[in-house]
Amino acid sequence: MSDLDYYEEISYQEFLLSSRRRELCPPEKIMEQFKFKNYQNVVDFGMGLGFFTPYLQASMNPDAHLWGVECQQDLIDLNLKKRVSEDIQNFSVFFMDKTDHPMLPQWVPIPEVIFSAMCLSTFPDPGLAMDGLIRSMKKGGRIIIIDWSKMEFPEGPAIKDKVSMDKMVYLAELYHIRVVKSFRINEYVYGLEVTAGEDFLFGYYDFRE
């Protein structure tokens, strides 16, 4: 039995680049739900092996910058090799320790959008994780969440490691985060768009201000 969390297993990361994942989580269907054209800095939080990199960049302005964030150094190395070998422009990747309340480092330009696919459900409290990410953005910024429905599926995490859309919405509202949009991609995957609600308090630990 491996001591690794499921998302650290290379077999899971390989699945996330597979045609099976593409069928489960069709990127074109997801990208058509959101507009990225007017934003200069977009963050792919928990980017894994970069499945969404080309789709995010295709939806952004040519001079906009995509920042890939990952907590696994070996995945960072693979993404950096891909960036060089494929000459991917306006794309930076950096390591960030996994903490319960993640906030982007100050040297990263403050983004307007944070995109997070199959990642927030790996945090002990996804609501607290959303809170930290909102504090890392420009006020009025958006977090786009793609995640597993609480359904059995042959690949991916066990059902105990999944957070249902209803619970993700509840946790967002608990931290005064407003759900702008919610939709089901299929029975196994859902999408949410959230932003700071009217009662969201940017406290003294909002280091991005």
BALOBA-1460 file (C-alpha; in Angstrom, 3 decimals):
// residues 209
<rec num="1" residu="m" x="0.000" y="0.000" z="0.000"/>
<rec num="2" residu="s" x="1.486" y="3.357" z="-1.033"/>
<rec num="3" residu="d" x="1.954" y="6.147" z="1.505"/>
<rec num="4" residu="l" x="1.343" y="8.732" z="-1.223"/>
<rec num="5" residu="d" x="-1.911" y="10.644" z="-1.501"/>
<rec num="6" residu="y" x="-3.816" y="9.597" z="-4.623"/>
<rec num="7" residu="y" x="-2.965" y="12.813" z="-6.502"/>
<rec num="8" residu="e" x="0.764" y="12.157" z="-5.992"/>
<rec num="9" residu="e" x="0.625" y="8.786" z="-7.711"/>
<rec num="10" residu="i" x="2.136" y="8.941" z="-11.206"/>
<rec num="11" residu="s" x="-0.640" y="6.650" z="-12.488"/>
<rec num="12" residu="y" x="-3.203" y="9.306" z="-11.481"/>
<rec num="13" residu="q" x="-1.216" y="12.087" z="-13.151"/>
<rec num="14" residu="e" x="-0.954" y="9.984" z="-16.310"/>
<rec num="15" residu="f" x="-4.708" y="9.441" z="-16.215"/>
<rec num="16" residu="l" x="-5.173" y="13.232" z="-16.045"/>
<rec num="17" residu="l" x="-3.420" y="13.517" z="-19.440"/>
<rec num="18" residu="s" x="-5.205" y="10.574" z="-21.024"/>
<rec num="19" residu="s" x="-7.946" y="10.404" z="-23.646"/>
<rec num="20" residu="r" x="-10.124" y="8.846" z="-20.927"/>
<rec num="21" residu="r" x="-9.786" y="12.058" z="-18.885"/>
<rec num="22" residu="r" x="-10.545" y="14.104" z="-22.002"/>
<rec num="23" residu="e" x="-13.839" y="12.245" z="-22.394"/>
<rec num="24" residu="l" x="-14.613" y="12.699" z="-18.706"/>
<rec num="25" residu="c" x="-13.625" y="16.370" z="-18.613"/>
<rec num="26" residu="p" x="-13.906" y="17.796" z="-22.172"/>
<rec num="27" residu="p" x="-11.809" y="20.997" z="-22.190"/>
<rec num="28" residu="e" x="-13.701" y="22.716" z="-25.016"/>
<rec num="29" residu="k" x="-16.990" y="22.314" z="-23.153"/>
<rec num="30" residu="i" x="-15.387" y="23.795" z="-20.024"/>
<rec num="31" residu="m" x="-13.643" y="26.685" z="-21.789"/>
<rec num="32" residu="e" x="-16.829" y="27.821" z="-23.500"/>
<rec num="33" residu="q" x="-18.330" y="28.495" z="-20.054"/>
<rec num="34" residu="f" x="-15.778" y="31.217" z="-19.221"/>
<rec num="35" residu="k" x="-14.241" y="34.338" z="-20.769"/>
<rec num="36" residu="f" x="-10.522" y="35.035" z="-20.357"/>
<rec num="37" residu="k" x="-9.880" y="37.562" z="-23.135"/>
<rec num="38" residu="n" x="-9.752" y="40.705" z="-20.992"/>
<rec num="39" residu="y" x="-7.331" y="39.395" z="-18.369"/>
<rec num="40" residu="q" x="-3.560" y="39.805" z="-18.287"/>
<rec num="41" residu="n" x="-2.655" y="37.262" z="-15.608"/>
<rec num="42" residu="v" x="-4.362" y="33.907" z="-15.149"/>
<rec num="43" residu="v" x="-3.223" y="31.258" z="-12.646"/>
<rec num="44" residu="d" x="-3.622" y="27.511" z="-13.165"/>
<rec num="45" residu="f" x="-3.603" y="26.394" z="-9.530"/>
<rec num="46" residu="g" x="-2.630" y="22.746" z="-9.054"/>
<rec num="47" residu="m" x="-1.818" y="22.383" z="-12.740"/>
<rec num="48" residu="g" x="-0.514" y="18.804" z="-12.546"/>
<rec num="49" residu="l" x="1.028" y="17.824" z="-15.885"/>
<rec num="50" residu="g" x="-0.550" y="20.768" z="-17.674"/>
<rec num="51" residu="f" x="-3.642" y="19.227" z="-19.240"/>
<rec num="52" residu="f" x="-5.411" y="22.593" z="-19.435"/>
<rec num="53" residu="t" x="-2.374" y="24.702" z="-20.442"/>
<rec num="54" residu="p" x="-3.051" y="24.849" z="-24.213"/>
<rec num="55" residu="y" x="-6.783" y="25.376" z="-23.725"/>
<rec num="56" residu="l" x="-6.328" y="28.181" z="-21.221"/>
<rec num="57" residu="q" x="-3.773" y="29.909" z="-23.439"/>
<rec num="58" residu="a" x="-6.003" y="29.572" z="-26.498"/>
<rec num="59" residu="s" x="-8.774" y="31.371" z="-24.617"/>
<rec num="60" residu="m" x="-6.488" y="34.224" z="-23.455"/>
<rec num="61" residu="n" x="-5.124" y="37.246" z="-25.305"/>
<rec num="62" residu="p" x="-1.750" y="36.528" z="-26.992"/>
<rec num="63" residu="d" x="0.087" y="38.934" z="-24.666"/>
<rec num="64" residu="a" x="-1.557" y="37.636" z="-21.453"/>
<rec num="65" residu="h" x="0.471" y="35.449" z="-19.087"/>
<rec num="66" residu="l" x="-0.430" y="32.043" z="-17.672"/>
<rec num="67" residu="w" x="1.112" y="31.075" z="-14.330"/>
<rec num="68" residu="g" x="1.188" y="27.386" z="-13.436"/>
<rec num="69" residu="v" x="1.262" y="26.493" z="-9.722"/>
<rec num="70" residu="e" x="2.121" y="23.042" z="-8.429"/>
<rec num="71" residu="c" x="3.203" y="21.502" z="-5.104"/>
<rec num="72" residu="q" x="4.973" y="18.494" z="-6.645"/>
<rec num="73" residu="q" x="8.480" y="19.314" z="-7.828"/>
<rec num="74" residu="d" x="8.707" y="16.418" z="-10.300"/>
<rec num="75" residu="l" x="5.596" y="17.715" z="-12.094"/>
<rec num="76" residu="i" x="7.126" y="21.214" z="-12.188"/>
<rec num="77" residu="d" x="10.235" y="19.773" z="-13.859"/>
<rec num="78" residu="l" x="8.146" y="18.016" z="-16.502"/>
<rec num="79" residu="n" x="6.182" y="21.193" z="-17.224"/>
<rec num="80" residu="l" x="9.382" y="23.215" z="-17.543"/>
<rec num="81" residu="k" x="10.802" y="20.678" z="-20.007"/>
<rec num="82" residu="k" x="7.583" y="20.904" z="-22.014"/>
<rec num="83" residu="r" x="7.710" y="24.703" z="-21.998"/>
<rec num="84" residu="v" x="11.225" y="24.613" z="-23.496"/>
<rec num="85" residu="s" x="10.702" y="21.755" z="-25.963"/>
<rec num="86" residu="e" x="7.416" y="23.176" z="-27.282"/>
<rec num="87" residu="d" x="8.562" y="26.816" z="-26.982"/>
<rec num="88" residu="i" x="5.449" y="27.793" z="-25.019"/>
<rec num="89" residu="q" x="5.314" y="31.578" z="-24.692"/>
<rec num="90" residu="n" x="3.928" y="33.731" z="-21.855"/>
<rec num="91" residu="f" x="3.906" y="30.765" z="-19.509"/>
<rec num="92" residu="s" x="5.674" y="30.403" z="-16.137"/>
<rec num="93" residu="v" x="5.606" y="27.523" z="-13.678"/>
<rec num="94" residu="f" x="6.491" y="27.718" z="-10.008"/>
<rec num="95" residu="f" x="6.504" y="25.576" z="-6.894"/>
<rec num="96" residu="m" x="4.313" y="26.367" z="-3.917"/>
<rec num="97" residu="d" x="4.112" y="24.424" z="-0.656"/>
<rec num="98" residu="k" x="0.712" y="22.924" z="0.030"/>
<rec num="99" residu="t" x="-0.827" y="24.672" z="3.019"/>
<rec num="100" residu="d" x="-4.398" y="24.720" z="4.293"/>
<rec num="101" residu="h" x="-4.715" y="28.451" z="3.459"/>
<rec num="102" residu="p" x="-2.781" y="28.958" z="0.194"/>
<rec num="103" residu="m" x="-1.782" y="32.450" z="-0.909"/>
<rec num="104" residu="l" x="0.252" y="33.222" z="-4.003"/>
<rec num="105" residu="p" x="3.727" y="34.716" z="-3.452"/>
<rec num="106" residu="q" x="3.975" y="38.472" z="-3.771"/>
<rec num="107" residu="w" x="6.357" y="38.358" z="-6.730"/>
<rec num="108" residu="v" x="3.614" y="36.860" z="-8.915"/>
<rec num="109" residu="p" x="1.595" y="39.627" z="-10.648"/>
<rec num="110" residu="i" x="-1.807" y="39.782" z="-8.991"/>
<rec num="111" residu="p" x="-4.124" y="37.693" z="-11.181"/>
<rec num="112" residu="e" x="-7.679" y="38.403" z="-12.235"/>
<rec num="113" residu="v" x="-8.594" y="34.721" z="-12.499"/>
<rec num="114" residu="i" x="-7.473" y="31.536" z="-10.772"/>
<rec num="115" residu="f" x="-8.380" y="28.296" z="-12.529"/>
<rec num="116" residu="s" x="-8.273" y="25.116" z="-10.428"/>
<rec num="117" residu="a" x="-9.136" y="21.698" z="-11.830"/>
<rec num="118" residu="m" x="-9.407" y="18.581" z="-9.650"/>
<rec num="119" residu="c" x="-7.428" y="20.332" z="-6.921"/>
<rec num="120" residu="l" x="-9.531" y="22.081" z="-4.268"/>
<rec num="121" residu="s" x="-11.083" y="18.800" z="-3.147"/>
<rec num="122" residu="t" x="-7.598" y="17.688" z="-2.021"/>
<rec num="123" residu="f" x="-7.561" y="20.356" z="0.732"/>
<rec num="124" residu="p" x="-8.827" y="19.572" z="4.253"/>
<rec num="125" residu="d" x="-11.140" y="22.610" z="4.028"/>
<rec num="126" residu="p" x="-11.745" y="23.745" z="0.428"/>
<rec num="127" residu="g" x="-13.563" y="26.831" z="1.751"/>
<rec num="128" residu="l" x="-10.437" y="27.988" z="3.589"/>
<rec num="129" residu="a" x="-8.384" y="27.301" z="0.457"/>
<rec num="130" residu="m" x="-10.784" y="29.470" z="-1.569"/>
<rec num="131" residu="d" x="-10.458" y="32.204" z="1.066"/>
<rec num="132" residu="g" x="-6.675" y="32.289" z="0.634"/>
<rec num="133" residu="l" x="-6.833" y="32.298" z="-3.155"/>
<rec num="134" residu="i" x="-9.354" y="35.160" z="-3.203"/>
<rec num="135" residu="r" x="-6.940" y="37.149" z="-1.049"/>
<rec num="136" residu="s" x="-4.273" y="36.501" z="-3.700"/>
<rec num="137" residu="m" x="-6.309" y="38.146" z="-6.474"/>
<rec num="138" residu="k" x="-7.434" y="41.589" z="-7.491"/>
<rec num="139" residu="k" x="-10.681" y="42.480" z="-5.756"/>
<rec num="140" residu="g" x="-13.496" y="41.237" z="-7.925"/>
<rec num="141" residu="g" x="-11.310" y="38.376" z="-9.164"/>
<rec num="142" residu="r" x="-12.764" y="34.963" z="-9.897"/>
<rec num="143" residu="i" x="-11.888" y="31.398" z="-8.994"/>
<rec num="144" residu="i" x="-12.993" y="28.778" z="-11.502"/>
<rec num="145" residu="i" x="-13.301" y="25.331" z="-9.926"/>
<rec num="146" residu="i" x="-13.573" y="22.060" z="-11.823"/>
<rec num="147" residu="d" x="-13.875" y="19.058" z="-9.533"/>
<rec num="148" residu="w" x="-15.112" y="15.535" z="-8.978"/>
<rec num="149" residu="s" x="-18.746" y="14.834" z="-8.169"/>
<rec num="150" residu="k" x="-19.204" y="12.444" z="-5.270"/>
<rec num="151" residu="m" x="-19.779" y="9.467" z="-7.537"/>
<rec num="152" residu="e" x="-17.898" y="6.236" z="-8.085"/>
<rec num="153" residu="f" x="-15.631" y="6.288" z="-11.146"/>
<rec num="154" residu="p" x="-13.075" y="3.655" z="-12.272"/>
<rec num="155" residu="e" x="-10.122" y="6.074" z="-12.310"/>
<rec num="156" residu="g" x="-9.259" y="8.906" z="-9.979"/>
<rec num="157" residu="p" x="-9.784" y="9.334" z="-6.240"/>
<rec num="158" residu="a" x="-11.899" y="7.161" z="-4.004"/>
<rec num="159" residu="i" x="-15.367" y="8.505" z="-3.308"/>
<rec num="160" residu="k" x="-14.271" y="9.447" z="0.244"/>
<rec num="161" residu="d" x="-11.732" y="11.884" z="-1.274"/>
<rec num="162" residu="k" x="-14.333" y="13.738" z="-3.344"/>
<rec num="163" residu="v" x="-16.267" y="16.839" z="-2.329"/>
<rec num="164" residu="s" x="-19.772" y="17.152" z="-3.756"/>
<rec num="165" residu="m" x="-20.855" y="20.319" z="-5.515"/>
<rec num="166" residu="d" x="-23.414" y="21.002" z="-2.770"/>
<rec num="167" residu="k" x="-20.725" y="20.795" z="-0.088"/>
<rec num="168" residu="m" x="-18.304" y="22.946" z="-2.124"/>
<rec num="169" residu="v" x="-21.034" y="25.602" z="-2.438"/>
<rec num="170" residu="y" x="-21.759" y="25.336" z="1.300"/>
<rec num="171" residu="l" x="-18.069" y="25.774" z="2.173"/>
<rec num="172" residu="a" x="-17.786" y="28.767" z="-0.147"/>
<rec num="173" residu="e" x="-20.781" y="30.452" z="1.467"/>
<rec num="174" residu="l" x="-19.379" y="29.683" z="4.924"/>
<rec num="175" residu="y" x="-16.422" y="31.938" z="4.046"/>
<rec num="176" residu="h" x="-18.656" y="34.625" z="2.497"/>
<rec num="177" residu="i" x="-17.685" y="33.609" z="-1.027"/>
<rec num="178" residu="r" x="-20.352" y="34.109" z="-3.668"/>
<rec num="179" residu="v" x="-21.105" y="31.434" z="-6.264"/>
<rec num="180" residu="v" x="-21.485" y="33.211" z="-9.610"/>
<rec num="181" residu="k" x="-22.098" y="30.135" z="-11.722"/>
<rec num="182" residu="s" x="-22.521" y="26.405" z="-11.184"/>
<rec num="183" residu="f" x="-22.962" y="23.677" z="-13.762"/>
<rec num="184" residu="r" x="-22.489" y="19.961" z="-14.252"/>
<rec num="185" residu="i" x="-20.124" y="18.876" z="-17.002"/>
<rec num="186" residu="n" x="-21.517" y="15.364" z="-16.629"/>
<rec num="187" residu="e" x="-22.540" y="13.134" z="-13.729"/>
<rec num="188" residu="y" x="-18.901" y="12.759" z="-12.615"/>
<rec num="189" residu="v" x="-17.561" y="16.327" z="-12.860"/>
<rec num="190" residu="y" x="-18.950" y="19.781" z="-11.980"/>
<rec num="191" residu="g" x="-17.872" y="23.381" z="-12.382"/>
<rec num="192" residu="l" x="-18.194" y="26.469" z="-10.191"/>
<rec num="193" residu="e" x="-17.242" y="30.107" z="-10.568"/>
<rec num="194" residu="v" x="-16.844" y="32.033" z="-7.303"/>
<rec num="195" residu="t" x="-15.805" y="35.487" z="-6.135"/>
<rec num="196" residu="a" x="-15.712" y="37.443" z="-2.870"/>
<rec num="197" residu="g" x="-19.196" y="38.063" z="-1.529"/>
<rec num="198" residu="e" x="-20.425" y="41.368" z="-0.127"/>
<rec num="199" residu="d" x="-19.643" y="40.210" z="3.431"/>
<rec num="200" residu="f" x="-16.161" y="38.906" z="2.610"/>
<rec num="201" residu="l" x="-13.647" y="40.578" z="4.932"/>
<rec num="202" residu="f" x="-10.164" y="41.275" z="3.607"/>
<rec num="203" residu="g" x="-8.353" y="41.009" z="6.950"/>
<rec num="204" residu="y" x="-4.936" y="42.126" z="8.092"/>
<rec num="205" residu="y" x="-3.396" y="38.918" z="6.759"/>
<rec num="206" residu="d" x="-4.356" y="39.861" z="3.196"/>
<rec num="207" residu="f" x="-0.736" y="40.283" z="2.164"/>
<rec num="208" residu="r" x="-1.609" y="41.046" z="-1.441"/>
<rec num="209" residu="e" x="-3.030" y="44.476" z="-0.630"/>
